[in-house]
Amino acid sequence: MAAAPPTAPAAAAATRERGATVWLTGLPSAGKTTLARAVADRLTATGRRTEVLDGDEIRRFLSQELGFTRADRHTNVTRIGYLAQLLASHGVLVLAPVIAPYAASRAAVRERHATGGTEYLEVHVATAVQVCAERDVKGLYARQAAGELTGLTGIDDPYEVPDAPELRIRTEGRSVADTAAELHAFLAERGLA
C-alpha cells in the first residue's frame, strides 16, 4: 500500500524543520543585511525557525581579535560558516549576510556544509560599487576616499564575485520589498519557506 501524501499542515511542519544556510555575499553596503532581515521577518511570521548571522555582529562579539588581513578574513568567514552549519543542522534556516570577499573562503564554508550533509545556498547580492559608495551606510567609502581607511573590499582589497551562485539578486533601482520577495520566492521553490 502506498503512503498517503503529506497533509498541508504536515508539509508545512516538515519545511519548518529543514535547516539550511543561505549565504548572502556582496560588497559593503550592497544591502545584504537589510535583505536578510526583511526575509527573516517574513519567515518568522509564518513560524519558520530563522536566524540572521550578521557578519558585523559576529566580528564584534566572536572575532574581535581578528584584523582585516586575508588570513583573518578567512578565519572570520569560516567561523561564521561553522556556526551557520551547526544551527542549520538543527533545523534552523540561517541567513548569513557576510561580505566573504574570497572565493576560497566561501568554498570552505560550502565544503563544511557538504561534509555535514547540510544544505548551503549562495546568494550574490549584486550591487555596483558606485551604488554601494552612495549608500555608504557605515561611512567606509567616505573614510577610504579621505585616506583614513585602507583594505576596503572592492576598492583597494579584492572582492571575488561568485561565478555560479544559486541566486544573483540585483538591487539597483529596486525596493527592499521587491528584492525580499525575490529571495523569499527562491526559498519557497527550494522548499525552505
C-alpha positions in Angstrom: 0.0 0.0 0.0 1.4 3.4 -1.0 1.8 6.0 1.7 -0.6 8.9 1.6 0.8 12.2 0.6 1.5 14.6 3.5 -1.3 16.9 4.5 -0.7 20.6 4.1 0.0 21.1 7.9 2.4 18.2 7.8 4.2 19.6 4.8 4.5 23.0 6.4 5.9 21.4 9.6 8.5 19.5 7.6 9.6 22.7 5.9 9.9 24.4 9.3 12.2 21.5 10.5 14.5 21.5 7.5 17.6 23.6 8.1 19.8 25.3 5.5 22.3 28.1 5.2 21.6 31.0 2.8 24.9 32.9 2.5 24.4 36.4 1.2 27.7 37.7 -0.2 28.4 41.1 -1.7 30.2 44.4 -1.3 30.0 46.6 1.8 26.6 48.5 1.7 25.3 46.2 -1.1 22.1 45.6 1.0 22.9 42.1 2.4 21.8 42.6 6.0 18.7 44.7 5.0 17.6 41.9 2.7 18.4 39.1 5.2 16.4 40.8 7.9 13.4 41.5 5.6 13.3 37.9 4.6 13.8 36.7 8.1 10.8 38.8 9.2 8.6 37.1 6.5 9.8 33.6 7.5 9.4 34.0 11.3 5.9 35.4 10.8 5.0 32.0 9.3 6.6 30.1 12.2 9.8 29.2 10.4 12.8 28.9 12.7 15.2 31.5 11.3 18.4 33.2 12.4 20.3 36.0 10.9 24.1 35.8 11.4 25.2 39.3 10.6 28.9 39.5 9.7 29.4 42.8 11.6 27.8 41.4 14.7 29.8 38.2 14.6 33.0 40.1 14.2 32.2 42.4 17.1 31.2 39.6 19.5 33.2 36.5 18.4 36.0 37.6 16.2 37.1 41.0 17.7 40.7 39.9 17.9 40.9 39.5 14.1 42.1 42.1 11.8 41.4 42.5 8.1 44.3 40.6 6.5 43.4 37.9 4.0 44.1 35.2 6.7 42.0 37.0 9.3 39.1 37.5 6.9 39.2 33.8 6.0 39.2 32.8 9.7 36.2 35.1 10.4 34.3 33.7 7.4 35.0 30.0 8.4 33.9 30.7 12.0 30.6 32.1 10.8 30.3 29.1 8.4 30.8 26.7 11.3 28.1 28.4 13.4 25.7 28.6 10.4 26.2 24.9 9.7 25.7 24.0 13.3 22.4 25.9 13.5 21.2 24.6 10.1 21.9 21.0 11.1 19.4 21.6 13.9 16.6 22.7 11.6 17.2 26.5 11.6 17.1 28.4 8.3 20.2 30.6 8.6 20.6 33.8 6.7 24.2 34.9 6.7 24.8 38.4 5.3 28.6 38.3 5.2 30.9 40.0 2.7 33.1 36.9 2.4 35.3 38.5 -0.3 37.4 35.5 -1.3 36.1 32.5 -3.3 38.3 30.1 -1.3 36.7 31.1 2.0 33.2 30.7 0.6 34.2 27.3 -0.9 35.5 26.2 2.5 32.1 27.1 4.1 30.3 25.2 1.3 32.5 22.2 1.9 31.8 22.2 5.6 28.1 22.1 4.9 28.5 19.4 2.3 30.5 17.3 4.8 27.8 17.8 7.4 25.0 16.9 4.9 23.6 20.4 5.4 22.1 22.5 2.6 24.1 25.6 1.6 22.8 28.2 -0.9 25.0 31.1 -2.0 23.2 34.3 -2.9 25.2 37.1 -4.5 23.7 40.5 -3.7 25.0 42.2 -6.8 25.2 45.9 -6.3 27.6 48.1 -8.3 30.4 49.7 -6.2 29.2 53.2 -7.2 25.8 52.5 -5.7 27.4 51.0 -2.5 29.5 54.1 -2.2 26.4 56.3 -2.5 24.6 54.2 0.2 27.8 54.0 2.4 25.7 53.1 5.5 28.8 52.7 7.7 30.9 55.6 6.2 33.5 53.2 5.0 33.7 54.5 1.4 34.0 58.1 2.7 36.8 57.1 5.1 38.6 55.3 2.3 38.3 58.3 0.0 39.6 60.6 2.8 42.7 58.3 3.2 41.6 57.2 6.7 40.9 53.6 5.8 42.8 51.0 3.7 41.8 47.5 2.7 38.2 48.3 1.8 36.7 45.3 0.0 36.0 46.1 -3.7 38.2 49.3 -3.6 41.7 48.5 -2.5 41.2 44.9 -1.4 39.7 42.4 -3.8 36.1 41.1 -3.9 35.9 37.9 -5.9 32.5 37.8 -7.5 30.9 34.4 -7.3 31.0 32.6 -10.6 27.9 30.4 -10.1 25.8 31.3 -7.0 22.5 29.6 -6.6 20.9 33.1 -6.9 22.1 36.5 -8.0 19.9 39.4 -6.8 20.4 42.8 -8.4 19.4 45.6 -6.0 19.9 48.8 -8.0 16.6 50.7 -8.6 14.6 48.1 -6.6 12.9 48.3 -3.3 13.8 46.1 -0.3 10.3 44.6 -0.5 10.9 43.6 -4.2 14.3 42.0 -3.5 13.0 40.3 -0.4 10.1 38.9 -2.4 12.6 37.5 -5.0 14.7 35.8 -2.3 11.5 34.5 -0.5 10.2 33.0 -3.7 13.6 31.4 -4.4 13.5 29.8 -0.9 9.9 28.6 -1.5 10.9 27.0 -4.7 13.6 25.1 -2.8 11.1 24.0 -0.1 12.6 26.2 2.6 9.8 28.8 3.0 
